[in-house]
Amino acid sequence: MTNVEKEEIRNLLESEGFDYTFLEYDTFEDLGDSEFNKLVKNYVKATEKIKAFLDMEY
């Protein structure tokens, strides 16, 4: 992932927040960064598990 791509994601996170950015906006798989993709997938899975545990709809 390039520094420009990181900056774009940071700006998106600051303006939209983590949930919208990673759960609704984009998966960012097209960036081709396997470590970042793994982290995003883990974030999504953890969020889904917490919502299910709390009986929340999403």
Number of C-alpha atoms within 10 A of each C-alpha: 11 9 8 9 12 11 11 12 15 15 12 15 15 11 11 13 12 15 13 13 18 18 17 9 12 10 14 15 13 8 12 10 12 11 10 14 16 12 11 17 16 12 16 15 13 12 15 16 13 11 13 12 9 9 9 10 7 8
